[in-house]
Structures are given as C-alpha cells and as structure tokens.
Amino acid sequence: MKEFIKSAEEIQKKVVEYRRYLHSHPETDMDLPKTMAYVKEKLEKIGYEPKIVANSGLIATVGGKKPGKVVLLRADMDALPIVEETDLSFKSKNRNMHACGHDMHTAMLLGAAELLKEVENEINGTVKLMFQPAEETLKGAKAMVEAGILEDPKVDAAMMIHVFTGLPLPSGLFIIPEAGPSSAASDWFDIKIQGKGGHGAMPDTTVDPLNVLSHLHISLQALNSREVAPAESIVVTVGKMGGGNTSNVIPDTASMEGTVRTFNPEVRKFIEKRINEISQGVSKTFNASATVNYKNGCPSVLNDKQLANNAKEILKNIIGKEKVLSFEDIMPGGKLMGSEDFSFVSQKVPSIMMALSTGNSKEEFKYPQHHPKALFDENPLYLGVAAYAGFAFNWLNMNK
C-alpha cells in the first residue's frame, strides 16, 4: 500500500498544475465546456476513453482485466459564482471561483487515474471514475445517476473525498465518517406575499406585505425551537428578503427565499408542511395571501458501515494511523449541516464520503469554504491521489 504514496508523491507537481489550471478557469452549474475538455484531454493522454455524460460530466473505467467487483470514485468539477479576492498568481480569470475546493478534487482524481492506469493489470475488478458537474446546484450527481453511470458495469461501492479549509486542523489529515448520514438533506423555499400597496402616509388603506414578511420570518424560527424535538438537527435559514422600491410607498408584494437542512426524512416532510401552513396562516392574519414554492434538493449522504471500516483500515496502512481521524473527533455528532449531492449515489449503492484537511485556520488559511478569500493548501494533494487510488485498488482486493 505504501507504493501508492510513493507514486503519488512523484506526480505531485503535475497534480498541482492540474489544480491551478482548473482554478484559473472556473465554470458553474451544468455547463463546464472548458473544464470538461481539459479533464477529457488529460484522461485521454493517460490512456482512457472517457464518455461524456449529462452535458458536462465524464465517466471512464480502468481495470476489468480480472474478474471482480466495481468501485466508483467521484470528483466534482464545478465552481461558485463568486468574485475571487485572493492574491494567488493563478486566481480566477472570470467572475467565478473554486471556493469549495472542487478544483482540488478533480486534480486528485486525475492523479489517481494515472496511478490506477499504471497497475491496471493487477486490479481485481473495475474502477469507474466519475467527474461530475453541478454539485453546488445539487443537479449533477442526480443527472449522471439517471443517465446510468451506476450500470454497465454495475457499481458495487462508491467513494468520494471532499477537502476542507479554514478549520483549526493541520493539513493532511483524513476524516472518516461513522455509519449513517454525514451531511444534511437540502431543500429550498421562496415565498411571495401579496398585499395591497399604497401611500406611505395612509397605511390604513393598504395591506403591508413587508409587515407580513417580518412576522413570517420570526414565526419560521420557532420551527426549530418549538416544533421539532431538541435531539433532531435542523436548520431553517432565510437568506433573502425584499420588497418595495422607495421609502414613502407601501409595496404591493414582498418576498423571501431560504433553505432547510435536515437529517430525518420524517422531519424533512414535516418542515415542508409547516412552512406552507405558517406562511398561509400569518398572511391571513394580516389580510394578505401567500404563494409558497418549495423545492426538494438532495437527501443526506449515507455512509456504509463496512465501507467506513474498510476505509479506515486502508488509509491507516497507506498514510499512517496518526493521520486518520473520525468525524466525531472534529464535529459534534459526526454530522455536517452542509449538503452534498453525492447523496444521490449513496442512496443507490454502499458509499463513503471522506474529508481531507487542506488549510489550518491557525495559519494563513483562515477563511472558510465559499468565501471569496478562501485558500487551500496544495501540499496534501498527493495524499488525496493516494487515497483515491489506494482505496479503490485495495477495496477490490478485499472484496474479490
């Protein structure tokens, strides 16, 4: 297993180059023409025959020379619509930014693709490489699953790595989750309040939708504190509110947008129901009406117990047991309230979502993901390469 670390170290410089190109040319959502073309070119140069899936996704396979199971390795490729504010020499050349580390993921999986190609004749089974668009909008994994990436050959297990920065952790640590959910289901809502506009000096002749919106915002906060059991983890966030164009006019309409994060499927359904009911009730109280648009995003990532145990054993042998931690070592309850659309894969096949620390907040990496000044430590990239390749190779050996 140590050979994977040695081989990964030898291509670290190349993996950094991959990452820096991707960081300089970030693209968003499902439309990643430059990113996809770059990754496709690199895969073909290594000796793969990648196939385009779901507009900008790519799938490639390695192995298959010996009978065995099929394991899928996933990396997401999309960026965020954020204007980068770092001083990096390879900073974004447009108004998007790889502020969540997807450039790191893609670069690491490209490196792993090279390592796996070198040992292709020794692979007991098949490895599928999944390069995915639109994780940030929670569309890409679902689209690729619906396009059949888990079939032909049928996938038996799946793994992904997500890098993290801005936490008080040394770079180069792997965090392995316990069995069960490790990320929250994600849903969105937008609510439009229909009132009756009029003169700001004559509020009695109007139905003020901004007043309704204010009461509604406060009422929604009671969902967490009063309507859901304290042991449940939920978040209801209103991130956008607005209405009106000037100070002396009461507007006709007002609106808000927000997000819901849950783990329990029953609680997820309950929150959707109550947001609708509370919106209608508060609006009616003030003689207004509400239109609620509620959209389901993605479910929770479910981590398989056996895969989690396998991952710990494999990674401890590859990079050393001192560099492998449990989610509960750094996160109370071992769960993240953030969401990850790898969940659509984990709902279909046994899966594991690992994390790799790539920036200590006690050093220069003080900004978190999704921040315009977020930085990521490139030094652990080779560890991610070795983990991707080593996990796939050794899991197939363990389950042949």
N, C-alpha and C positions, 0 to 999 in steps of 0.2 A: 504493500500500500504506500510506503514511503516514496516509491518511484514516481507517483503522481505529483507529489510536492516538488521533487527534483525537476521533473519535466515542466511543471507549471512555472517554476522559477526561471527556467531557461527562456520562456516566451513572455515573461512579464512585460518587457519593453514593448513587444508587439501588441499586447493586450491594452497597455496604456495608450498606444497610438489609436487603436480602435475606439477606445473610450473618448479620446479627445476629438476625433473627427465627429463622432456622434453628438458630443456635447456642443460642438460648434454649429451643428446643423439640425437643431431640434424641430420636430414636427408633431402635430397633435391629432388626437382622435383616431378615426379610421383611415385617414388619408396621409400616408407616410411614403410618398414615392421615392425621395432621395434616400431615406433610411433603409427602406426595403431593398432598393437597388444596391446599396453599399453592402448590406449583410448578404444578399444573394451572391454578389460578386466574390466576397471573401469565402463563402461556403463552397462555391464552385472551384475556386483556386485551391482549396484544401482537397477537393475530390468528391464533393457531394453533388447531388442532383436535386436541389430544393424545389418544392412546389409552392406556388402562390395560393393562399387560402384566405377567404374573407377580405378581399380587396388588397390589404397590405400585410397580411400575415404570411409566414413561411413555415413549412414543415419539411424536415429532412430526416433520413434514417441512416444509422450506421450499425454494422453487425449483421446478424442474420446468417452468418456462415455456419453457425452451430445452432441446434435447436435450443429453445428456452423461452422464457417469458419476455414481456415487452415493458420497458420502463420509459416514461416520458419526462424530459427535462424542459422547464419553461422559463423564458425570459420575456419581459415586456419591453417595448421599444418606444412608446410614445412619451411626449413631454407635456408641459403645462403652459397655458397662455399667460406666462409671467415674464416681465421685462427683467432680465438678469442685471444685478447690481454688484457683481464681484469684479475683482481686478485680474482675473485669470487671463493669460495670454491667448487662451483658446475659448474665450467666452462666446456665448451665443451670437450668431451673426444676424439674427432676426428678433422678433418680439416674443418668442417662445423661450422656454428654459427647461433643461433637465434638472428640475429642483427636487425630484424624488428619487434620483439615482437609477432610472431605467437605462441610461447610457452605460452605467456600470454593469447592470445585469446582462445586457446584450453583449458587451465586450467579454465578460466572463464566460458566457455560454459559447461564444465564438472560439475562445481559447480552449474550452473543454471539447469542442467539436474537433479541434486539431489533435488533442491528446487521444481522444477515442478513435480517431481515424488511424492513428499510429498502432493501436492494439486491436484493430478491427477483427483480425483472425482469431483472437483469443476471447472475444466476447461471447458468453454463453446466453444467446438470445439476441434481442434487438433493442437499440436505444433510439427513441424519437426525440428530435429537437424541435421545440415549439417556440417560434419567435412571433410575439403577439402585439397587435396594435391595440389602442383604445382601452387600456386598463383604467386610466384616470376617469373616463366616462362610463366605465363598467359595461362596455359593449363588446370588447374584443374577444375575451375568452368564450363568452356565450356564442358569438358568431362562429368561432372556429370549432367549437364542440358541435354546433348544429350542422356545420359543413362536413363533419365526420372524422375529425382528427384523432378521435379515440378508437377508430376502427381501422381495419385493413393495413397492418395487423392490429388486433385488438389490444389495447393498453391494459396492463395488469396493475400498474402503480405509477404515481406521478410525484415529482418533486420540484420545488422552486426555492430560490434564495432571494431575500429582499435585504438590501443594505440599509443601514441606519446611520444617521449623523446627528450631532447636537445633543447626545446623551452623555452623562458622566461615566463613560466606559472606555477603556483603552481600545484602540483599533485592533482588528484582527481576532476578535472573539466571535465564536459561533453560538447562537442561542437556539436551542431545540425545544419546541413546544411539547407539552404533555398531550395525551389523547384528548380528543374533543375539540370544541370550537376555540380558535385563537384570534379570530377577527370578527367584527360585528357585521350583521346584515345592514344594508344601507338602502334607505328609501328617501324620496323627496316629496315635498308638497309645495304647491303655490295656492294662495287663497286670494280671491278678489272680492272686495266689499263694495256693494252697490248702495250708495246713499242717495242724497238729494242735494246737489250743490246750490250755492247762493252767495249772497253778500256777507262778508265777514262781520259786518256791523249788525246783521239780523240773523243770528244763529237759530232763533226760534222758528224761522221759516225753512230751515234746512234739516237734513239728516246727515250729520257729520261722519263720514267714513273713517277719518283719522281718529276720532274718538273711539269708534268701534274697534279699529285696529289696535289701539293702545290697550283696551280692555281684553281683547283676544290674546294679545301677546302675553299678558300677565296670567291669564287663565290657562294657557298651554303649559306654563311652567309647573302647574300643580299636577300634571300627569305623572311626573317623576316623583314628586314629594308626597303625593296623597293618593294616587290611584294604582300604583304598581308596588308590589312587595319590595321592601328595602333590600332583600337579598338579590334581586334582579338588577342587572346593569343595563341602563338605558340612557340615551341622550336625545333630547328634543331641542334642536337649535334653530332659531330664526336668524338667518344671516342677512336678510334684505327686507326692508320695509320702505314704503314710499307712497306719495300721493300729493297732488296739488302742484301748482306752478308759481304761485306768488303768495304774499303774506296776507292780503286782505280779501281772499276768495276761498270759501269753503268748497273743496272739490266734490265732484260727483262720485268719484270712485277712489279707492286706495287698495294697495295690495301688499302681500308679504310672501316671502319664499323661505323654506327651511329644509332641514334634513333630520331624519330619525335613524338612530343606531340601536339595534337590539341584538340579543343572542337567542332568546327563547322564541320559537315560531308562534306560540300562542300569544305571547306579549306583543309580538310584531303585528298580528291581526288586530289585537285589542287597541293598540295605539292608533292604527289607521281608522278604526271605527270611531274612537273618541275624538280624534281631530275633526272629523266630519261633524259629529254631534255638537261639540263645543262651538265650532265655527257657526253653525246654524243657530244654536241657542243664544250666543252672545249677540249675533247680528239681529235676531228677532227682538231681543230685549230693547234694542235702541232703534227699532223700526227700520232696520236695514236688511239686506239679504246677502248671502254669501255663496260663492261658487268655489268649490274645492276640487283641485286637480291633484290626485295622489298617485305617485308612480313608484312601483317597486324596482329597486336597483339590483342588488345581488344578495344572496344568502351569506351565512357565515362560512369561513373556511373550516372544514372538519379535518382534523389530523388523526390519522390511523395509529392505533396503539403500537402495533407490530412495526410499522414503518418508523415511528418515533424511536423505538428501542434499537432498530437496525441502524438508524442514522447516528445515534449517539455512539454506538459501538464502532461504526465505520469511521466517523470523523475523529474519534479519540485515537484510533490507530493511525490515521493519516496525519493529523496536525498536532496531536498531543492532548491528553485529557485535561490539562490545565487551561486549554483554550476553548473548551466546550462547556457551556452553561445551560441551565434550564430557563425557560421563560419566567418561571416563578422567582428565579434569582434576581430578576431586574424589574418585573412587572407584577404588582399585586394581583393574585388570582390567575396569573398566566395568560391574560387576555389583552388584546388591543381593541380600543373602541373604533379605530380606523377600519376601513373596509378594503377588500381585495377580491377582484373578480376571478382569481384562481379558484374561488369557491365553486364556480360552475363546473370545474374539473373535479374538485373534491367531492361533489355530490354524486358523481358517476363512478369514480374509481378510488381505491385507497390512496391517500395523498399525504404529503408532509410539506409544510411551509417553514423553512429555516430563515434565520436572520443572521446577518454579518455586520458587526460594528465597523464603521469606516469614518470615524471622526469623533474625538473626545471633546466634549464641551468645556473641559477644564483647560484645553489647549486652544488652538486657533479655530476649532470647529464649533463655534458657539451658537450658530444659527441652525434651527431645525429644518427638516424637510418642508418643502412648499414655501420657503422664504426666499425672496429674491437675492439674498446674500449667502444662501446655503453653500457650504463647501463639503467636498467628500475626499477622504484620504485614499489616494490611489495605491498606496503601498500594499494593502491586503488583497488586491485584485487576484494575484496568483493563488491565494488561499481559496477564493471563490471558484477559480478554474479547477483546482484540485478537488474541491468538494463536489462540484457538479460531476466531473468525470469519475472520481473515485467512488462516489455513492452509486452511480449507475452501474459501473463495472462490478463492484463488489456485491451490490444487492442482487444482481443477476446470478452471481456465483453462489450466493447464499440460498437462492430460491430456484436453482436449476432442477 
